[in-house]
């Protein structure tokens, strides 16, 4: 079996680790020969997902096309699908991960819980003052397409600032998504996998810590109570039904005083699910591959009572990961995952997962190794300050 | 960090899955472009370990050279080591895995428990009748070098047959190792890892089921009592000291009515340790890489009370593994590992590992998936007959 992956980042790399075990050959469409996954792939096409020829060339070499990221061209994908290529998730599903406006409209129409929102499309005028007054200042403005890891998200305090951001988005022909700024008690993520035959599994819901729009740690179960978990799983199941996902999908949620609201969707293995490699019977990477190949899905049960996964980031001082590795590995309970990247300030370089019986202990263990690998500890994450 | 691997089989392939997670780049010396590991390696040298130029070319491209198999040329390795290449395990240790005669003599001299044995070297005459009478008929005759998976092992009933086998070995310039045929109560394997700094870990001792000299299943702990486990671990620790291994080493043991005796050694990840991928905190593949790079070693604790790992073999009828995979994966608790090989009669194609609370249940689960992948069940393994 041959799986084509659009994108050559760490998600593709970790998919390939799972592919090897199932005897699956991967073909990558990577932007650059230095992408994280190319070091482990013998079949790499260098090209852009916005180039129909490159995409066709990928399709020609595999049984199914799937994704490492969502910065793709849905029209090209729709044409590939129309001419018989298996694209999973299907472009009609992927739309809801690519386009936050479409996601809000469609999930909203299905009654799924979301912040209040308004779309301001390019070429339209809107009374931003009135919209902002209605949503409440400050207002969150998002680029409907193209943002990730906090990019393309703006918090604006007044109508003038809103007008500047909206004009900037419209200049790039991008719809502006205005949302009420909800008061977040905690951030959660619910991870599901679904195959075309209808097999459906959900992993335990996780708590994530985001700093500056970037995920820094994932705790399972963290502060997620059984009641919250049940509600989050139920939302994720309904989202999966509405969007008809094939593959792994992460539903990012905010816990607010008025309940859970959906933040956004990702239709691929997700940073909030890296813990599954070491903390659940089947990893998100393996179940993603099984899903897109329409194979039965593996158990999502946890293998320990508590799991913490901490992202490894480059700091402002030069650092060689190889120098940090011996100390990181001294921590016998920590599972170190590196993406083969060199350290640069703010660059996501890997993650460390620890499993065990005690919530704070696994968190400390994971941070200990992440810190040994040069990760700066954000002020916001106080419990693990060294 | 760059690790060179001599051999491109499934052990190299699974080392590379672990290497990816640690950000380690592997370079393979493979005999053929169709070897199992080449599908996942971007740096492959096609060549033989018996060719000094190919070996030098491998050494030039990595920080340390290690092994997927022991069918190597110790003189070439000694020259590489003498000129500064890190070869791990060192050729002086590897000798005891390559050469069963050297292993018997050296471990015997250290008082380690072994069957009684006699060496008959090429160019020497021996009274095989008297030797056999002393050891007891039938006698086991082994090629000192070059055999594996039961090849190069002969059970002979009388002096004439012994003479034929010895003459055949001598014709290939191979020493004949004559051993008493011990009565085997059970077969065990003790797996250790040791790094050059002296870190040393042992995994729980396993029971193996060999049929026709080939490992069919591995049970942890199987029938291994705590007392037997302690004795086996202690023997493995002493062997590691005597041979000075760097990397993973498997000590294969026979349980006899007179206690444990050493059968043979492997100095690399070993089939009896594949269960560690899914049943222990750190897999043998990851700890092998850590050992040869002199990194701290990971925990060898089990993640479940019972683990069974069953090898997937090709049967006499043509079979496409892709056809069996959906049924094999229906078994949500089983971890399927395939080596990217096509099915041929008697060919080792993969393994399935199941973990859980009940010994018989994990065994049945692992066999269920292995059978779905076309594995014939040997008559000798009755408990899991479908």
Boltz contact constraints between the chains, C-beta under 6 A:
constraints:
  - contact:
      token1: [A, 1]
      token2: [B, 322]
      max_distance: 6.0
  - contact:
      token1: [A, 17]
      token2: [B, 17]
      max_distance: 6.0
  - contact:
      token1: [A, 17]
      token2: [B, 20]
      max_distance: 6.0
  - contact:
      token1: [A, 20]
      token2: [B, 17]
      max_distance: 6.0
  - contact:
      token1: [A, 20]
      token2: [B, 40]
      max_distance: 6.0
  - contact:
      token1: [A, 21]
      token2: [B, 337]
      max_distance: 6.0
  - contact:
      token1: [A, 22]
      token2: [B, 338]
      max_distance: 6.0
  - contact:
      token1: [A, 23]
      token2: [B, 338]
      max_distance: 6.0
  - contact:
      token1: [A, 23]
      token2: [B, 340]
      max_distance: 6.0
  - contact:
      token1: [A, 40]
      token2: [B, 20]
      max_distance: 6.0
  - contact:
      token1: [A, 40]
      token2: [B, 40]
      max_distance: 6.0
  - contact:
      token1: [A, 42]
      token2: [B, 42]
      max_distance: 6.0
  - contact:
      token1: [A, 295]
      token2: [B, 326]
      max_distance: 6.0
  - contact:
      token1: [A, 295]
      token2: [B, 329]
      max_distance: 6.0
  - contact:
      token1: [A, 296]
      token2: [B, 329]
      max_distance: 6.0
  - contact:
      token1: [A, 296]
      token2: [B, 330]
      max_distance: 6.0
  - contact:
      token1: [A, 298]
      token2: [B, 332]
      max_distance: 6.0
  - contact:
      token1: [A, 299]
      token2: [B, 332]
      max_distance: 6.0
  - contact:
      token1: [A, 299]
      token2: [B, 333]
      max_distance: 6.0
  - contact:
      token1: [A, 303]
      token2: [B, 303]
      max_distance: 6.0
  - contact:
      token1: [A, 322]
      token2: [B, 1]
      max_distance: 6.0
  - contact:
      token1: [A, 326]
      token2: [B, 295]
      max_distance: 6.0
  - contact:
      token1: [A, 329]
      token2: [B, 295]
      max_distance: 6.0
  - contact:
      token1: [A, 329]
      token2: [B, 296]
      max_distance: 6.0
  - contact:
      token1: [A, 330]
      token2: [B, 296]
      max_distance: 6.0
  - contact:
      token1: [A, 332]
      token2: [B, 298]
      max_distance: 6.0
  - contact:
      token1: [A, 332]
      token2: [B, 299]
      max_distance: 6.0
  - contact:
      token1: [A, 337]
      token2: [B, 21]
      max_distance: 6.0
  - contact:
      token1: [A, 338]
      token2: [B, 23]
      max_distance: 6.0
  - contact:
      token1: [A, 340]
      token2: [B, 23]
      max_distance: 6.0
